[in-house]
Amino acid sequence: MTDRGPVDTSESSTGTEQQEPSGPSRRGWRRWAMDTRPLRIPAYRRLWTSTIVTAVGSQLTAVAVPKQIYDITGSSAWVGAASMAGLLPLVVFALWGGAIADSMDRRKLLLVTNSGIAVTSVLFWLQALVGLDSVGTLMVLLAVQQAFWGLNAPARNASIARLVPEGELAAANALGSTVMQTGQVVGPLLAGVLIPVIGLPELYLIDALALCVTVWAVYRLPSLPPLDTTVKRRAGVREIAAGFRYISMHKVLLLSFLADIIAMVFGMPRALFPQLAAETYAPYGEGLALGLLFAAIPIGAVVGGLFSGTFSRAKRHGWMVIGAVVAWGAAITGFGLSDSLWLAVVFLAVAGIADMVSMVFRGAILLSAATDEMRGRMQGVFTVVVAGGPRLADVLHGTAGSAFGPRAAVVGGGLLVVVAMLGLAFAVPALRKYRI
């Protein structure tokens, strides 16, 4: 399919030993459970283990920052402004970080950026500890941390294809995505429990300590330099532009990005959750309804990951993406039509399962269909799409909800997802024909 680096299956730092046999096929319930084959590879296991730690720790900071800003200002507008302050650095540095990841040893880049994220967490802790109470300081630290994250994510994701064989990329993506989604559920709940007990400064400190574990895990990865060492590589605007040209020349990559944009921009209704909780589901209790609506999609994604053995071995990656996005749109439509809170939660959970399937195979396509010299830039664009799509959806759904009502906006968005995805799939056959 594509060029790829040596697979590391040993404690050696060279990564040149061959992978052990896959073993007998799984029987009984194990056919349905998560495919854990990539965890037999020590280098990938280290990377994945570090993800477990940071998935929860990062969510502690994600809760602590808006909480502290609201405590200082008493204004939700300032909380929203802080979120946008972190978006621009994330977008810019994710695109640049993808080019950097294609020009140097990805392990070194991960060491530098993880260390930078850890330092910003320490600074978050210090400003809270001394009671600085400066929104400006918090926004600057958030922007710096998001910049480091933008540099880190492309290198981290692109490295997976050098650590596991092509046939296990979907399984590796399922493992990583499940951990991240679990962190989105457990992290905020843990933060809610810990804040009254230990306070905000200690919450930041826990994240900083967790990131030290991540730095150590990355330090023990094998070296991951560019495969072609004879070519002098740069990481400037020209290289970023070359990445976009590469996407335009490879339809399956372009379609994988468009599939996510269609699903998230048209079909992510989270901006309408507060209004739906206050109006449609008010008889169930507004607080309960709001919490369940926000938790349902991540919980569904975690369930999908835990049972990813049902789909992660599929070869027709293109059809899996198409089917998952259509299922997402149908589930969101069902959510919009639901008068019962519990039925609404079920539909959102189904949407979360579909989103997990889509994430797994879109990620696998990006790693398998791109050459190693372009994988960092593809992951940079992927980071921007994942970060920007839901924010655009917030604007779109918020506007549509005000104009047509929240339920009509949700139903209309879900139907648009189904129609747009099917139309794209049949108009451009590259995605539905793609398989490994």
Residue pairs with C-beta under 8 A, 6 or more apart in sequence:
1 166
1 368
1 369
1 436
2 166
2 368
2 369
2 370
2 371
2 372
3 227
3 371
3 372
4 161
4 162
4 166
4 372
5 15
5 161
5 162
5 224
5 227
5 372
6 14
6 15
6 16
6 162
7 15
7 17
7 18
7 19
7 41
7 162
7 163
7 164
7 165
8 14
8 15
8 17
8 41
8 42
8 43
8 44
8 162
8 163
8 222
9 17
9 18
9 19
9 20
9 40
9 41
9 42
10 17
10 42
11 42
12 222
13 222
13 223
14 222
14 223
15 43
15 162
15 163
15 222
15 223
19 40
19 41
19 165
20 40
22 37
26 33
26 309
30 309
31 309
31 310
32 307
32 309
32 310
33 306
33 307
33 309
34 171
34 174
34 175
34 178
34 305
34 306
34 307
34 308
34 309
34 312
35 168
35 170
35 171
35 174
35 175
35 308
35 309
35 312
35 313
36 171
36 175
37 168
37 171
38 44
38 45
38 48
38 163
38 164
38 168
38 171
38 172
38 175
39 45
39 48
39 175
41 163
41 164
43 163
43 221
43 222
44 160
44 163
44 164
44 172
46 217
46 218
46 220
46 221
47 156
47 159
47 160
47 163
47 217
47 218
47 221
48 172
48 175
48 176
48 179
49 217
50 213
50 214
50 217
50 218
51 176
51 179
51 180
52 179
53 210
53 211
53 213
53 214
54 183
54 210
54 211
54 214
55 179
55 180
55 182
55 183
55 184
55 187
56 182
56 183
56 186
56 187
56 190
56 210
57 187
57 206
57 207
57 209
57 210
57 211
58 183
58 187
58 207
59 183
59 184
59 186
59 187
59 188
59 190
59 191
60 187
60 190
60 191
60 194
60 203
60 204
60 206
60 207
61 121
61 124
61 145
61 203
61 204
61 207
62 187
62 188
63 187
63 188
63 191
63 192
63 195
63 203
64 124
64 128
64 191
64 195
64 200
64 203
64 204
65 82
65 124
65 138
65 142
66 79
66 82
66 83
67 191
67 195
67 200
68 128
68 138
68 200
69 78
69 79
69 82
69 135
69 138
70 76
70 78
70 79
72 78
72 133
72 134
72 135
72 138
73 135
78 135
81 139
82 135
82 138
82 139
82 142
85 139
85 142
85 143
86 142
86 143
86 145
86 146
87 146
87 387
87 388
87 391
88 143
89 143
89 144
89 146
89 147
89 150
90 146
90 147
90 149
90 150
90 383
90 384
90 387
91 150
91 384
91 387
91 388
92 147
92 150
93 146
93 147
93 148
93 149
93 150
93 151
94 150
94 151
94 153
94 154
94 380
94 381
94 383
94 384
94 387
95 150
95 240
95 243
95 377
95 380
95 381
95 384
96 150
96 151
96 235
96 240
96 380
97 109
97 113
97 150
97 151
97 152
97 153
97 154
97 155
97 376
97 380
97 383
98 154
98 158
98 240
98 243
98 376
98 377
98 378
98 379
98 380
98 381
98 383
99 234
99 235
99 236
99 239
99 240
99 243
99 376
99 377
99 380
100 109
100 151
100 154
100 155
100 235
100 376
101 109
101 154
101 155
101 158
101 375
101 376
101 377
101 379
101 380
102 158
102 226
102 233
102 235
102 239
102 373
102 374
102 375
102 376
102 377
103 226
103 233
103 234
103 235
103 239
103 376
104 225
104 226
104 233
104 235
105 223
105 224
105 225
106 155
106 158
106 159
106 162
106 224
106 225
106 376
107 159
107 218
107 221
107 222
107 223
107 224
109 151
109 152
109 155
110 152
110 155
110 156
110 159
110 218
110 221
111 215
111 218
111 219
112 151
113 148
113 149
113 151
113 152
113 155
114 152
114 211
114 214
114 215
114 218
115 215
116 144
116 148
116 151
117 145
117 148
117 149
117 152
117 211
118 208
118 211
118 212
118 214
118 215
120 141
120 144
120 145
120 148
121 145
121 204
121 205
121 207
121 208
121 211
122 204
122 205
122 208
123 141
124 138
124 141
124 145
124 204
124 207
124 208
125 201
125 202
125 204
125 205
125 208
127 134
127 137
127 138
127 141
128 199
128 200
128 201
128 204
129 201
150 380
150 383
153 379
153 380
153 383
154 376
154 377
154 379
154 380
154 382
154 383
155 376
155 379
156 379
157 363
157 366
157 367
157 379
157 382
157 383
158 367
158 372
158 375
158 376
158 378
158 379
159 221
159 224
160 169
160 172
160 173
160 176
160 367
161 169
161 367
161 368
161 372
161 375
162 224
162 372
163 172
164 171
164 172
166 368
166 436
167 436
169 363
169 364
169 367
169 368
169 436
170 311
170 312
170 313
170 314
170 317
170 360
170 361
170 363
170 364
171 308
171 312
171 313
173 359
173 360
173 361
173 363
173 364
173 367
174 305
174 308
174 312
174 356
174 360
175 305
177 301
177 305
177 356
177 359
177 360
177 363
178 301
178 302
178 304
178 305
178 306
178 308
178 356
181 298
181 301
181 302
181 305
181 352
181 356
182 302
182 305
184 298
185 295
185 298
185 299
185 302
191 203
194 202
194 203
194 206
195 203
226 233
226 372
226 373
227 372
227 373
228 373
233 239
233 373
239 377
240 377
240 380
242 377
243 374
243 377
243 378
243 380
243 381
244 381
246 253
246 370
246 374
246 377
246 378
247 253
247 254
247 257
247 378
247 381
248 254
250 369
250 370
251 428
251 430
251 431
252 318
252 365
252 369
252 430
252 431
252 434
253 365
253 366
253 369
253 370
253 378
255 318
255 424
255 428
255 430
255 431
256 321
256 362
256 365
256 366
256 431
257 381
257 382
257 385
258 424
259 321
259 322
259 325
259 358
259 362
259 421
259 424
259 431
260 358
260 362
260 385
260 386
260 389
261 385
261 389
262 325
262 416
262 417
262 420
262 421
262 424
263 325
263 328
263 329
263 355
263 358
263 389
263 417
263 421
264 385
264 386
264 389
264 390
264 392
264 393
265 389
265 392
265 393
265 396
266 329
266 393
266 396
266 413
266 414
266 416
266 417
266 420
267 328
267 329
267 332
267 351
267 393
267 413
267 414
267 416
267 417
268 389
268 390
268 393
268 394
268 397
269 332
269 335
269 336
269 393
269 397
269 406
269 409
269 410
269 413
270 293
270 294
270 390
270 393
270 394
270 397
271 393
271 394
271 395
271 397
271 398
271 401
272 397
272 398
272 401
272 406
272 409
272 410
273 290
273 293
273 294
274 290
275 401
275 406
276 289
276 293
276 344
276 406
276 407
276 410
277 286
277 287
277 289
277 290
277 293
278 286
279 406
280 339
280 406
280 407
281 289
281 293
281 341
281 344
282 289
284 341
288 341
289 341
292 341
292 345
293 344
293 345
293 348
296 344
296 345
296 348
296 349
296 351
296 352
297 348
297 349
297 351
297 352
297 355
298 352
299 349
299 352
300 348
300 349
300 350
300 351
300 352
300 353
300 355
300 356
301 352
301 353
301 355
301 356
301 359
302 352
302 356
303 349
303 352
303 353
304 352
304 353
304 354
304 355
304 356
304 357
305 356
308 356
308 360
311 320
311 357
311 360
312 360
314 320
314 361
315 435
315 436
316 434
316 435
317 361
317 364
317 365
317 368
317 434
317 435
317 436
318 361
318 365
318 430
318 431
318 432
318 433
318 434
318 435
319 432
320 357
320 360
320 361
321 358
321 361
321 362
321 365
321 431
322 421
322 422
322 425
322 431
322 432
323 357
324 354
324 355
324 357
324 358
324 361
325 354
325 358
325 417
325 421
326 417
326 418
326 421
326 422
327 350
327 351
327 353
327 354
327 357
328 351
328 354
328 355
328 358
328 417
329 414
329 415
329 416
329 417
329 418
329 421
330 414
330 418
331 347
331 348
331 350
331 351
331 354
331 414
332 347
332 348
332 351
332 410
332 413
332 414
332 417
333 410
333 411
333 414
333 415
333 418
334 343
334 347
334 350
334 414
335 344
335 347
335 348
335 351
335 410
335 414
336 407
336 408
336 409
336 410
336 411
336 412
336 413
336 414
337 407
337 411
338 344
338 347
362 382
363 382
364 436
365 434
366 375
366 378
366 379
366 382
367 375
368 436
369 434
370 378
393 413
396 413
397 409
397 410
397 413
400 408
400 409
400 412
400 413
401 409
403 409
404 412
424 431
425 431
425 432
426 432
